[in-house]
Amino acid sequence: MPHRTRPMTALLVFTGLNVFLVSTITPVYDFVCFLPYWERRREQRRQQREVALAKGFESK
């Protein structure tokens, strides 16, 4: 074989990378999910639904 296999080193690197990724998922999730953009968009869509419902009641 051209190089030695190092299963213990590979396992430690893999585990360390996973620990790092798991420790950073909460701030990333909070940043993506709670951006003010999404809050504004949700509010705009709610207002549009209310206007559409109001127009539907007026036509009846």
Buried (B, 14 or more C-beta within 10 A) or exposed (E): EEEEEEEEEEEEEEEEEEEEEEEEEEEEEEEEEEEEEEEEEEEEEEEEEEEEEEEEEEEE
